[in-house]
Amino acid sequence: MEQTRPHLHGLDRARVTLERRARWWSGLRQDLRYAVRGLRRSPGFTLGVTLTLALGIGANATMFSIIDPILFRPPAYLRHSDRVHRPFVATVQQGSEAFQGSFSYRQYLDLASDTRSFERFAGYWATSLAVGTGDNVEEQRITGVSASFWPLFSVRPVLGRFFGAEEDRLPFGEPVVVLSWPYWQIRLGGRTDVLGQQLRIGKLSYTIVGVAPRDFLGFELRRSIGFVPLTNLASNVFEDRGAGQRYSDTYNMNWLRLVAERKAGITAAVATADLQHAVVRSLERRALEQPGRRPLSEIKPRAMLSPVQEQAGPNRSATTRVGTWLVGVALVVLLIACANVGNLLLARALRRRREIAVRLALGVTRGRLLAQLLTESLLLAALGAVAGLFVATWGASIVRGALAPDTEPIGILSDTRLLVVAGITMTFTAIVCGLAPALLVFRADLVAGLRGGVREGGGPRSRLRSGLLIAQGALSMLLLVGAALFVSSLRAVRAEPLGYDPAQITYVEQNLRGVPMPDDERYRLLDRLVTRAGALPGVVAATRTTSVPFWTDWSIDLFVPGIDSVGKLGDFILHSVSSGYFRTMGTAILEGRGLVDADRAGSEPVIVVSRSMAHVLWPNQPALGKCVKLQADSLPCHVVVGVAEDIKRGSLSADPGLQYYVPAAQYPAGAFGILVRTTRPAASMAESIRRSLQAEMPGPAYLTAQPLDRLIAPQMVPWELGATMFTLFGGLALLVASVGLYSVLAYGVAQRRQELGVRIALGARVVTVLRLVVRDAMQLMLVAVALGLCAALAAARWVAPLLFHTSPRDPVILAGVAAILLLVSLAAAFAPAWRAAHVDPAIALRSE
């Protein structure tokens, strides 16, 4: 007996457990059937709630699908994502810290050799080159990676092999390529015999040695056609572009992205200290080679290790910051949707008040009723989540086109992380929406419920509905203020003077693609292109240039007699241009003259400086006639002959910086391309100009042409995106809040039908009843507007960095948005008020 007793007890516990599970499952199925029947009886209510939740959940799923790979998701196949970092170096520039995320190859070698806390350093760099031969030539993105890149990933090629250190050696490396899976499938038909075949990339033929897995992107979000040794790609590209200085021997070319993997057991703090030491040593070596630079005691270098996601680091772009805000906005939209649905569910529960009271009287527990209401909320949230995923599938492509157009899309319906987030959002929504009806169950008065009817659902419960309505209005006010601020910023950024008119300027770049050509011959080729472009119909002016706004910059050491350490004043941007530059760009000459044809080799060296440069170098003095020496203090002076207006070159919101212009004939600093001004918009003439000039290019060399404003357009994306998305979300929130206000008032009118009938029977006028209902609505919305204004003012200091020449506390914007919200609320309140004013007193009193 003693031995069998535990066994019998165990059987009994198992039976009890099975019975509990059976009862739970039976109750759940019963609740689901009841909820389904109830929702089928109210198709309009079900459809409205589902669409409202679909918009809220879909907005959040959309934004998560965009932000997740940018900020949170580690690269696919990364072996130790918790130990891989991006190094940054912060230095003090003009009183504040600037973060350097790009490094020279020389600095890369310094950091890799001087640190002991890292398993490996890896570098990569992507650019566009002509791929293919003959008529199949097409500009494609290609990525150069160091040999240390591959061990960071636990990945094997689907075909062939990856390349090693012996193929990524200085100075040139081997021309081998590992293709991306899509390029292999689409352009080469997925053939297995491609290994060993040749693929022309740029000026070289590369041997195909492998194919990467389908979803392998390395550390980037944008796909390349393949991966080649970093040393090979860099040497060939920089030589082809005539950079004039070997990339591996100089500290001046910051072009390389770095990632570093900590050794196991080494903390981030120890690794950062090690990196700090290496950074200082590297800067000291640079100072020995370039003594005119600012001392370390002034720039105060500080090494940092940031997450491997580039946009999660200190150099987060404005677009990413706006995208992060939009995630918060999507969450606000979801809260508004929840408040609206909660209001509708509460109204539905109030109509079922007598039913709830009867069921309580029959012995049904409040917990059982609560479970039933939550099941109904969960079912509605599930319907909304399914519809929301389809909304996200459609919306993600649109938002990605504006926020991250070059990133690889993810499958909304097949991505596990996104489905988990959608499930969490659904559960959150079900709980939030079901809270209000749940409170009704717990506070239900059995006697009052059995005696009363629908109209007695007022009092405290109406205050709850009013509170939800006020929350909707306040959140809508917050989003509308954000939309108005971004629209104002977009208008300001479009009106920002650039110092030139980009709409009618085309940038034409030469790509020699391996055609051997000495520098002198390349300059003559550019001059022929300028001459030929100037003769084309519709062309106003043309010029050769080494620097293009928002595209390329070039700087060299500068020396000014009487001023020590000019480099401490900041970077001076060199423009080596021909005589038609200022006419082509439309940049005004403020003093003196521009560059002319007579400024040729052998004549007196001249220079034109920007207004800011003149002010910094010679404050309160005339700049004309001053001496500036380029590259070495021992070289002859370039005499300042003109002062030009400042031009924006790297950022719309940043200071234009210090810039100067020298005749290309006197200082031919590289050979990049030409700028062409036309009488019509550049977008309509770029291709015809390229075709007309292509005849000048020898052999496989070719030209690319693109409107200058297309280079500037990405700078406006943050404000365009903010204005579009905030307006969309704000309009959606306003619509949902208006519907919520209408439903609350309509329900209130139904509850007060007898009271209104009595008032009208006693002689109340239509205007009096209208004013009575509208006044209640506007009181609620005035409270909502006040709360929304407080929230907007509180959020101002976080929003301010995202705006452009717009105050986040602009009283005109705040007052305008408040007026719009009140006017829309007045319109939403008018229909229920009109219905209340025309209640038939006889019918109302008889129905009671």
C-alpha positions in Angstrom: 0.0 0.0 0.0 2.8 2.4 0.9 4.5 1.8 -2.3 1.4 2.2 -4.5 0.2 5.3 -2.6 2.5 7.8 -4.4 1.7 6.2 -7.7 -2.0 6.6 -7.0 -1.5 10.2 -5.9 0.4 10.9 -9.1 -2.4 9.5 -11.2 -4.9 11.6 -9.3 -2.8 14.8 -9.9 -2.5 13.9 -13.6 -6.3 13.4 -13.8 -6.9 16.8 -12.2 -4.5 18.5 -14.5 -6.1 16.9 -17.5 -9.5 18.0 -16.3 -8.3 21.5 -15.8 -6.8 21.7 -19.2 -10.0 20.3 -20.7 -12.1 22.9 -18.9 -9.8 25.7 -20.0 -9.8 24.5 -23.6 -13.6 24.1 -23.5 -14.0 27.5 -22.0 -11.7 29.0 -24.6 -13.5 27.4 -27.5 -16.8 28.6 -26.0 -15.5 32.1 -25.7 -14.2 32.1 -29.2 -17.5 30.8 -30.7 -19.3 33.4 -28.7 -17.0 36.2 -29.8 -17.2 35.1 -33.5 -21.0 35.1 -33.3 -21.0 38.5 -31.7 -18.7 40.0 -34.3 -20.6 38.4 -37.1 -23.8 40.0 -35.8 -22.0 43.4 -36.1 -20.1 43.4 -39.4 -19.8 47.2 -39.5 -18.3 47.3 -36.0 -15.9 44.4 -36.8 -14.8 45.9 -40.0 -14.2 49.3 -38.5 -12.2 48.0 -35.6 -10.2 45.7 -37.8 -9.3 48.5 -40.2 -8.4 50.8 -37.3 -6.1 48.2 -35.7 -4.7 47.2 -39.1 -3.5 50.8 -39.7 -2.0 51.0 -36.2 -0.3 47.6 -36.3 0.6 47.9 -39.9 2.3 51.3 -39.3 4.4 49.7 -36.5 5.3 46.6 -38.6 6.3 48.9 -41.5 8.6 51.0 -39.5 10.1 48.1 -37.7 10.9 46.3 -41.0 12.8 49.5 -42.0 14.6 50.3 -38.8 15.5 46.8 -37.6 18.2 46.0 -40.3 19.5 49.6 -40.0 19.9 49.8 -36.2 19.4 46.4 -34.5 19.8 43.4 -36.7 23.4 42.1 -37.0 24.6 41.2 -40.5 23.7 37.8 -41.6 26.3 35.0 -40.8 28.3 37.3 -38.5 30.1 34.9 -36.2 30.5 36.9 -33.0 28.1 39.9 -33.3 28.6 40.8 -29.6 32.3 41.2 -30.1 32.4 43.0 -33.5 32.5 46.8 -33.4 33.0 49.8 -35.7 35.9 52.0 -34.5 35.4 55.7 -34.5 37.7 58.6 -33.6 36.2 61.7 -32.0 38.2 65.0 -32.3 37.5 68.5 -31.3 36.6 70.6 -34.3 35.6 74.3 -33.8 34.6 73.7 -30.2 32.6 70.5 -30.6 33.4 66.8 -31.2 33.4 65.4 -34.7 33.3 61.7 -35.3 35.5 60.1 -37.9 34.2 56.8 -39.2 36.3 56.6 -42.4 40.0 55.8 -42.3 42.9 55.9 -44.6 44.6 52.6 -45.5 47.7 53.8 -43.7 45.7 54.4 -40.5 44.1 51.0 -41.0 47.5 49.4 -41.0 48.6 51.4 -37.9 45.5 50.3 -35.9 45.8 46.7 -36.9 49.5 46.5 -35.9 49.4 48.6 -32.8 46.5 47.0 -31.0 46.6 43.7 -29.0 43.0 43.4 -27.8 41.5 42.5 -31.2 41.3 39.2 -33.0 41.4 41.0 -36.3 40.7 44.2 -38.1 38.9 44.2 -41.5 38.4 46.9 -44.0 35.9 47.3 -46.9 34.9 49.9 -49.5 32.3 49.9 -52.2 32.1 51.9 -55.4 30.5 51.7 -58.8 32.4 50.5 -61.9 31.7 49.5 -65.4 31.1 45.7 -65.5 31.0 43.6 -68.7 32.1 44.3 -72.2 30.6 45.5 -75.4 27.0 46.3 -75.4 26.5 44.6 -72.0 28.6 47.2 -70.1 26.7 48.5 -67.1 27.8 50.5 -64.0 27.5 48.2 -61.0 28.3 48.3 -57.4 31.4 46.3 -56.4 32.8 45.9 -52.9 36.5 45.5 -52.0 37.2 43.7 -48.8 40.4 42.8 -47.0 41.3 39.1 -46.6 40.6 39.4 -42.9 36.9 40.1 -43.8 35.9 36.5 -44.4 36.8 34.9 -41.0 34.4 37.4 -39.3 31.5 35.3 -40.8 30.5 31.7 -40.4 29.7 31.4 -44.0 30.8 29.1 -46.8 30.6 30.0 -50.5 27.8 28.2 -52.4 30.4 27.6 -55.2 34.2 27.8 -55.3 36.1 29.6 -52.6 36.8 33.0 -51.0 40.1 34.7 -51.5 42.9 34.9 -48.9 45.7 37.1 -47.7 48.0 36.1 -50.6 45.5 37.6 -53.0 45.0 40.8 -51.0 48.5 42.1 -50.8 50.0 45.5 -51.3 50.3 47.2 -53.6 47.9 45.7 -56.2 46.5 42.4 -55.1 45.1 39.7 -57.4 42.1 40.4 -59.8 39.8 37.7 -58.4 36.1 38.1 -57.6 33.6 36.3 -55.5 30.2 36.9 -57.1 27.0 37.7 -55.2 24.3 35.1 -55.6 21.7 37.3 -57.4 24.3 38.3 -60.0 25.4 34.7 -60.5 21.8 33.6 -61.0 20.4 36.5 -63.1 23.4 37.5 -65.3 25.2 34.2 -65.5 22.3 31.8 -65.3 23.5 30.1 -62.1 25.9 28.0 -64.1 28.4 25.9 -62.1 31.1 26.3 -64.8 31.6 30.0 -64.2 34.6 29.3 -61.9 37.8 30.4 -63.7 35.9 32.5 -66.2 36.8 36.2 -66.7 34.6 39.2 -65.8 35.6 42.7 -66.9 35.2 45.1 -63.9 36.5 48.5 -64.5 39.8 48.3 -66.4 40.7 44.8 -65.4 39.5 41.3 -66.1 38.7 39.4 -62.9 38.8 35.7 -62.4 35.7 34.3 -60.8 36.7 32.2 -57.9 33.5 31.8 -55.9 29.9 32.7 -55.3 28.6 34.0 -51.9 25.3 32.7 -50.3 22.0 34.3 -51.4 21.4 36.5 -48.4 25.1 37.5 -47.8 25.6 41.3 -47.8 28.7 41.6 -45.6 28.5 44.7 -43.4 26.3 46.7 -45.8 22.6 46.9 -46.4 23.0 47.5 -50.1 23.9 44.6 -52.4 27.0 44.5 -54.6 27.6 42.3 -57.6 30.6 40.8 -55.9 33.6 41.1 -53.6 37.2 41.6 -54.8 40.5 42.1 -52.8 40.6 45.5 -51.2 44.1 46.3 -52.4 43.3 45.4 -55.9 40.1 47.5 -56.1 41.6 50.5 -54.3 44.8 50.7 -56.4 43.1 50.4 -59.7 40.3 52.8 -58.9 42.4 55.5 -57.4 45.0 55.2 -60.2 42.2 55.4 -62.8 40.8 58.6 -61.2 44.2 60.2 -61.1 44.3 60.8 -57.4 47.9 61.5 -57.8 49.0 59.9 -54.5 49.2 56.2 -53.7 46.4 55.3 -51.4 48.5 53.1 -49.1 51.2 55.7 -48.4 49.1 58.6 -47.3 47.0 59.6 -44.3 45.0 62.2 -46.3 42.6 59.8 -48.0 39.9 58.7 -45.6 37.8 56.3 -47.6 37.9 53.0 -45.8 35.3 51.5 -43.4 36.7 49.4 -40.6 35.3 46.7 -38.3 37.2 45.1 -35.5 36.6 41.9 -33.5 37.5 41.8 -29.8 39.4 38.8 -28.5 37.3 36.5 -26.3 37.5 37.6 -22.7 38.6 41.1 -23.5 36.1 43.7 -22.3 34.9 46.6 -24.5 36.5 49.1 -22.0 39.9 47.4 -22.3 39.7 47.2 -26.0 38.7 50.9 -26.2 41.7 51.8 -24.2 44.0 49.8 -26.4 42.4 51.4 -29.5 42.9 54.8 -27.9 46.6 54.2 -27.6 46.9 53.0 -31.2 45.0 56.1 -32.5 47.3 58.4 -30.6 50.4 56.7 -32.0 49.0 56.8 -35.5 48.2 60.6 -35.2 51.7 61.2 -33.9 53.2 59.5 -36.9 51.0 61.6 -39.1 52.1 64.8 -37.3 55.8 63.9 -38.0 55.0 63.8 -41.8 52.6 66.8 -41.7 54.0 69.2 -39.1 51.5 72.0 -39.9 48.5 70.1 -38.5 46.8 70.9 -35.2 48.5 69.3 -32.2 46.9 66.4 -30.3 46.4 68.6 -27.3 43.9 70.7 -29.3 42.0 68.0 -31.2 41.9 65.7 -28.2 41.4 62.4 -30.1 39.1 59.9 -28.4 38.7 56.3 -29.7 35.3 54.7 -29.6 33.8 51.3 -30.3 30.3 51.5 -31.6 27.8 48.7 -32.6 28.5 46.9 -35.9 25.4 48.6 -37.4 26.9 51.7 -38.9 23.8 53.9 -38.4 23.7 52.9 -34.7 27.1 54.7 -34.2 27.8 58.4 -33.5 27.6 59.4 -37.1 23.9 58.5 -37.4 22.4 60.2 -40.4 19.6 62.7 -40.3 17.4 60.2 -42.2 18.0 57.5 -39.6 17.2 59.9 -36.8 14.0 60.9 -38.5 13.2 57.2 -39.1 13.7 56.6 -35.4 11.2 59.3 -34.6 8.8 57.8 -37.1 8.9 54.6 -35.1 7.7 56.6 -32.1 5.1 58.2 -34.3 3.9 54.8 -35.4 3.6 53.8 -31.8 1.5 56.9 -31.1 -0.7 56.0 -34.0 -1.2 52.6 -32.5 -2.1 54.1 -29.1 -4.6 56.4 -30.8 -6.1 53.3 -32.5 -6.2 51.5 -29.2 -7.9 54.4 -27.5 -10.5 54.5 -30.3 -11.1 50.8 -30.3 -11.2 50.7 -26.5 -13.9 53.4 -26.7 -15.9 51.4 -29.2 -15.5 48.2 -27.1 -16.6 50.1 -24.0 -19.7 51.4 -25.8 -20.4 47.9 -26.9 -20.0 46.6 -23.4 -22.3 49.4 -22.1 -25.0 48.3 -24.5 -24.6 44.7 -23.1 -24.8 46.0 -19.5 -28.1 44.3 -18.8 -26.8 41.0 -20.4 -23.7 41.2 -18.1 -25.9 41.8 -15.1 -28.2 38.8 -15.9 -25.2 36.5 -16.4 -23.7 37.6 -13.1 -27.1 37.0 -11.4 -27.1 33.5 -12.9 -23.7 32.7 -11.2 -21.2 33.4 -13.9 -18.0 34.7 -12.3 -16.6 38.1 -13.1 -13.3 36.4 -14.1 -15.2 34.3 -16.6 -16.9 37.4 -18.1 -13.5 39.1 -18.2 -12.0 36.2 -20.0 -14.8 36.4 -22.6 -14.3 40.1 -23.2 -10.5 39.7 -23.5 -11.0 36.8 -25.9 -13.1 39.2 -28.1 -10.4 41.8 -27.9 -7.7 39.3 -28.8 -9.8 38.0 -31.7 -10.2 41.6 -33.0 -6.5 42.3 -32.5 -5.6 39.1 -34.4 -7.8 40.2 -37.3 -6.1 43.6 -37.2 -2.6 42.0 -37.0 -3.2 39.9 -40.1 -4.6 42.9 -42.0 -1.8 45.0 -40.6 0.9 42.6 -42.0 -0.6 43.1 -45.5 -0.7 46.9 -44.9 3.0 46.6 -43.9 3.8 44.6 -47.1 2.4 47.4 -49.1 3.6 50.3 -47.0 7.2 49.0 -46.4 8.1 49.3 -50.1 6.9 52.9 -50.1 8.6 53.9 -46.9 11.8 52.1 -47.9 11.8 54.0 -51.2 12.0 57.2 -49.2 14.0 56.2 -46.1 16.5 53.6 -47.3 16.0 53.1 -51.1 19.3 51.1 -51.6 18.7 48.6 -48.9 17.7 45.0 -49.5 14.0 44.4 -48.7 13.0 41.8 -46.2 10.0 39.4 -46.5 7.3 40.9 -44.3 5.3 37.6 -44.1 8.4 35.3 -43.8 10.6 37.2 -41.4 10.6 35.7 -37.9 11.7 38.8 -36.1 9.0 40.8 -37.7 6.3 38.2 -37.0 7.4 38.1 -33.4 7.1 41.9 -33.1 3.7 41.7 -34.8 2.6 39.1 -32.3 3.8 41.2 -29.4 2.0 44.3 -30.8 -1.2 42.2 -31.2 -1.1 41.1 -27.6 -0.3 44.6 -26.4 -3.2 45.9 -28.5 -5.6 43.3 -27.2 -4.8 44.0 -23.6 -5.0 47.8 -24.0 -8.2 47.7 -25.9 -9.8 45.2 -23.5 -8.9 47.2 -20.4 -11.9 49.6 -20.6 -14.6 46.8 -20.9 -12.7 44.8 -18.2 -13.1 47.7 -15.8 -16.8 47.7 -16.6 -17.1 44.1 -15.6 -15.4 44.6 -12.3 -17.4 47.7 -11.5 -20.7 46.4 -12.7 -23.6 47.1 -10.3 -25.9 44.0 -10.4 -29.1 45.7 -9.2 -28.7 48.8 -11.3 -27.9 46.7 -14.3 -31.0 44.6 -14.0 -33.2 47.7 -13.4 -31.6 50.0 -16.0 -31.3 50.1 -19.7 -28.9 51.4 -22.2 -29.3 55.1 -21.2 -28.0 54.4 -17.7 -24.6 53.7 -18.9 -23.5 57.2 -18.3 -21.9 58.8 -15.2 -18.5 57.4 -14.4 -18.3 55.3 -17.6 -18.9 58.4 -19.7 -15.9 60.0 -18.0 -13.8 57.0 -19.0 -14.9 57.4 -22.6 -14.2 61.1 -22.5 -10.8 60.4 -21.1 -10.0 58.1 -24.0 -11.3 60.8 -26.4 -9.1 63.4 -24.8 -6.1 61.1 -25.1 -6.8 60.7 -28.8 -7.1 64.4 -29.4 -3.9 65.2 -27.4 -1.9 62.6 -29.4 -3.3 63.8 -32.6 -2.3 67.3 -31.7 1.2 66.1 -31.1 1.5 64.4 -34.5 0.0 67.4 -36.3 2.5 69.7 -34.7 5.3 67.4 -35.9 3.9 67.4 -39.4 3.6 71.2 -39.5 7.2 71.6 -38.2 8.6 69.2 -40.9 6.6 70.9 -43.6 8.0 74.2 -42.5 11.5 72.8 -42.5 11.1 71.3 -45.9 9.9 74.7 -47.2 13.0 76.3 -45.6 15.5 73.8 -46.9 14.2 74.2 -50.5 14.5 78.0 -50.2 18.1 77.7 -48.7 20.5 79.6 -51.0 23.3 77.2 -52.2 25.5 79.8 -54.0 24.6 78.2 -57.3 21.6 76.9 -59.3 21.8 73.1 -59.6 18.6 72.6 -61.6 20.3 73.3 -65.0 23.7 71.9 -64.3 24.9 68.5 -65.5 28.0 66.7 -64.0 29.8 64.6 -66.6 32.5 62.3 -65.3 35.1 60.5 -67.3 35.9 56.8 -66.7 39.0 55.7 -68.6 38.5 52.1 -67.7 42.1 51.1 -68.0 43.0 53.2 -71.1 46.6 54.3 -70.5 46.7 58.1 -70.6 49.3 60.4 -69.0 48.0 63.3 -66.9 48.7 65.9 -69.5 46.7 64.0 -72.1 43.8 63.5 -69.6 43.7 67.3 -69.0 43.6 67.9 -72.8 40.8 65.4 -73.1 38.8 67.3 -70.4 39.5 70.6 -72.3 38.2 69.0 -75.5 35.1 67.8 -73.7 34.6 71.4 -72.3 35.0 72.9 -75.8 32.7 70.3 -77.4 30.1 70.7 -74.7 30.1 74.5 -75.0 29.2 74.2 -78.7 26.2 71.9 -78.1 22.8 73.5 -78.7 21.1 74.5 -75.5 24.4 74.7 -73.5 25.1 78.1 -71.8 28.6 77.3 -70.4 30.9 74.4 -69.5 33.9 74.0 -67.2 36.3 71.3 -65.9 36.5 70.8 -62.2 38.0 68.6 -59.5 35.4 69.2 -56.9 31.6 68.8 -57.2 29.3 69.9 -54.4 27.9 67.0 -52.4 30.1 64.6 -54.4 33.8 65.1 -54.1 36.1 67.3 -52.1 39.8 67.9 -52.4 42.2 69.7 -50.1 46.0 70.2 -49.8 48.3 72.0 -47.4 48.0 75.8 -47.6 50.4 78.5 -46.5 49.7 82.2 -46.0 52.5 84.7 -45.2 52.0 86.2 -41.8 49.7 83.5 -40.5 51.2 80.5 -38.7 49.6 77.0 -38.9 46.9 77.8 -41.4 45.7 74.2 -41.0 44.5 75.0 -37.5 41.8 77.3 -39.0 40.0 74.4 -40.6 40.0 72.5 -43.9 40.4 74.6 -47.1 38.6 73.0 -50.1 40.4 73.3 -53.4 38.5 73.8 -56.7 40.8 73.4 -59.7 38.6 74.7 -62.5 38.7 76.3 -65.9 37.7 79.8 -66.8 33.9 79.2 -67.2 33.4 77.8 -63.7 31.6 80.8 -62.1 29.3 81.3 -65.1 28.5 77.6 -65.2 27.7 77.4 -61.6 26.0 80.8 -61.4 28.2 81.7 -58.4 28.5 85.5 -57.9 31.9 87.2 -57.8 31.6 89.7 -54.9 35.0 91.5 -55.3 37.6 91.6 -58.0 37.2 89.1 -60.9 36.8 85.5 -61.6 39.1 83.2 -63.5 39.7 84.0 -67.2 41.3 82.3 -70.2 44.4 84.4 -69.7 45.1 82.6 -66.4 47.1 79.9 -68.1 50.3 78.1 -67.3 53.3 80.5 -67.2 51.2 83.6 -66.3 51.0 85.0 -62.8 49.5 82.4 -60.5 46.1 83.6 -59.3 43.5 82.5 -56.9 39.8 83.3 -56.1 38.8 82.8 -52.5 35.3 82.4 -50.9 33.9 85.1 -48.8 34.3 82.9 -45.6 37.9 82.2 -46.4 38.6 85.9 -47.0 37.0 86.8 -43.7 38.9 84.1 -41.7 42.3 84.8 -43.2 42.2 88.6 -43.5 39.4 89.9 -41.1 38.8 93.6 -41.6 41.3 93.7 -44.5 40.9 93.6 -48.3 41.6 90.1 -49.6 42.5 91.3 -53.1 46.3 91.2 -53.8 47.0 88.9 -50.8 49.4 85.9 -51.2 48.5 82.2 -50.8 50.9 79.4 -51.3 49.7 75.9 -52.3 51.2 72.7 -51.0 54.6 74.1 -49.9 55.8 77.3 -48.3 58.7 77.5 -50.7 56.5 77.7 -53.8 55.4 81.0 -55.5 52.4 83.0 -54.3 49.0 82.7 -55.9 47.7 86.3 -55.8 44.0 86.7 -54.7 42.2 88.3 -57.7 38.6 87.8 -56.6 36.2 86.9 -53.8 33.3 84.6 -54.6 30.1 84.0 -52.6 30.0 80.9 -50.4 28.6 77.7 -51.8 27.1 74.8 -50.0 29.2 71.7 -50.7 28.7 68.9 -48.1 25.7 69.7 -46.0 22.7 71.9 -46.3 22.6 72.7 -42.6 26.4 73.1 -42.0 28.6 76.1 -42.6 29.9 76.3 -46.2 33.4 76.1 -45.0 36.6 77.6 -46.5 37.0 77.3 -50.2 39.2 78.6 -53.0 39.5 78.3 -56.7 42.6 78.1 -58.9 43.0 77.9 -62.7 43.3 74.2 -63.7 46.0 75.3 -66.2 48.1 76.6 -63.3 47.3 73.9 -60.7 45.9 70.7 -62.4 45.0 68.8 -59.3 43.6 65.6 -60.9 41.2 65.1 -63.7 37.7 64.2 -62.8 34.9 65.7 -64.9 33.2 68.7 -66.3 30.1 70.7 -65.4 27.7 71.9 -68.1 25.0 74.6 -67.7 22.0 74.3 -70.1 19.0 76.4 -70.9 16.6 73.6 -69.9 16.5 71.4 -66.8 19.5 69.2 -66.6 17.4 66.0 -66.2 16.1 66.5 -69.7 19.5 67.1 -71.3 22.0 64.9 -69.4 21.7 61.9 -71.6 21.9 63.9 -74.9 25.0 65.7 -73.6 26.6 62.3 -72.6 25.9 60.8 -76.1 27.3 63.9 -77.8 30.5 63.8 -75.8 31.1 60.1 -75.8 32.7 60.3 -79.3 35.7 62.0 -77.6 36.4 59.0 -75.4 39.1 56.6 -76.5 38.5 52.8 -76.6 36.5 51.4 -73.8 36.6 54.7 -71.8 33.1 56.1 -71.2 31.3 59.0 -69.7 28.5 59.2 -67.1 26.2 62.2 -66.8 23.8 63.1 -64.1 22.0 66.3 -63.1 23.7 68.1 -60.2 20.4 68.4 -58.3 20.2 64.7 -58.2 23.4 64.7 -56.1 21.8 67.2 -53.7 18.4 65.4 -53.5 19.6 62.9 -50.8 20.3 65.9 -48.5 16.6 66.8 -48.5 15.4 63.3 -47.8 15.2 63.7 -44.0 12.9 66.7 -44.2 10.9 65.3 -47.2 10.5 62.0 -45.3 9.5 63.8 -42.0 7.0 66.0 -43.8 5.4 63.1 -45.7 5.3 60.6 -42.9 4.3 63.0 -40.1 1.6 64.4 -42.4 0.4 60.9 -43.2 0.4 59.7 -39.6 -1.0 63.0 -38.3 -3.8 63.0 -40.9 -4.6 59.4 -39.9 -4.6 60.2 -36.3 -6.9 63.2 -36.9 -9.3 61.0 -38.8 -9.4 58.4 -36.1 -9.8 61.0 -33.4 -12.7 62.6 -35.3 -14.4 59.3 -35.7 -13.9 58.7 -32.0 -15.4 62.1 -31.2 -18.4 61.5 -33.4 -19.1 58.0 -31.9 -18.8 59.3 -28.4 -21.2 62.2 -29.1 -23.6 60.0 -31.0 -23.7 57.5 -28.2 -24.2 60.4 -25.7 -27.1 61.7 -27.7 -28.7 58.3 -27.7 -28.3 58.1 -23.9 -29.8 61.5 -23.4 -32.6 61.1 -25.8 -35.3 61.4 -23.1 -33.7 64.4 -21.6 -33.4 66.1 -24.9 -37.0 65.2 -25.7 -38.1 66.8 -22.5 -36.1 70.0 -23.2 -37.5 70.3 -26.7 -41.1 69.6 -25.4 -40.5 72.5 -22.8 -39.6 74.9 -25.6 -35.8 74.5 -26.1 -34.8 76.0 -29.4 -32.7 74.1 -32.0 -29.8 76.5 -31.4 -29.9 75.8 -27.7 -29.7 72.1 -28.1 -27.0 72.4 -30.8 -25.0 74.6 -28.5 -25.5 72.1 -25.6 -24.1 69.1 -27.5 -21.3 71.1 -29.3 -20.2 72.7 -26.1 -19.6 69.3 -24.4 -17.5 68.2 -27.4 -15.5 71.4 -27.6 -14.8 71.3 -23.9 -13.3 67.9 -24.3 -11.2 68.9 -27.3 -10.0 72.1 -25.6 -8.6 69.9 -22.9 -7.0 67.6 -25.5 -5.5 70.6 -27.3 -4.0 71.9 -24.1 -2.5 68.6 -23.2 -1.2 68.2 -26.8 0.4 71.6 -26.7 2.2 70.7 -23.4 3.5 67.5 -24.9 4.7 69.3 -28.0 6.5 71.9 -26.0 8.1 69.2 -23.8 9.3 67.3 -26.9 10.7 70.5 -28.5 14.3 70.1 -27.4 14.5 66.6 -28.9 12.8 67.6 -32.2 14.9 70.7 -32.7 18.0 69.0 -34.1 15.9 67.4 -36.9 14.4 70.7 -38.1 15.9 73.2 -40.5 15.6 76.9 -39.7 12.3 76.2 -37.8 11.6 76.7 -34.1 9.9 73.7 -32.5 8.0 76.3 -30.4 6.8 78.4 -33.3 3.6 80.1 -31.9 2.1 80.4 -35.4 2.5 76.7 -36.1 1.2 75.7 -32.6 -1.8 78.0 -32.9 -2.6 77.0 -36.5 -2.5 73.3 -35.6 -4.8 73.9 -32.6 -7.2 75.8 -34.8 -7.3 73.0 -37.4 -7.9 70.3 -34.7 -10.7 72.4 -33.1 -12.3 73.0 -36.5 -12.3 69.4 -37.4 -13.7 68.5 -34.0 -16.4 71.0 -34.5 -17.3 69.4 -37.8 -17.3 65.9 -36.3 -19.6 67.2 -33.4 -22.1 68.9 -35.7 -23.8 65.7 -37.0 -24.7 64.3 -33.6 -25.7 67.7 -32.4 -28.0 68.2 -35.4 -29.6 64.8 -34.6 -30.0 65.8 -31.0 -31.7 69.1 -31.9 -34.2 67.3 -34.1 -35.3 64.6 -31.6 -39.1 64.1 -31.7 -40.2 64.7 -28.1 -43.3 62.5 -28.5 -41.3 59.5 -29.8 -38.5 60.0 -27.3 -40.8 60.1 -24.3 -43.0 57.2 -25.5 -39.9 55.0 -26.1 -38.9 55.4 -22.4 
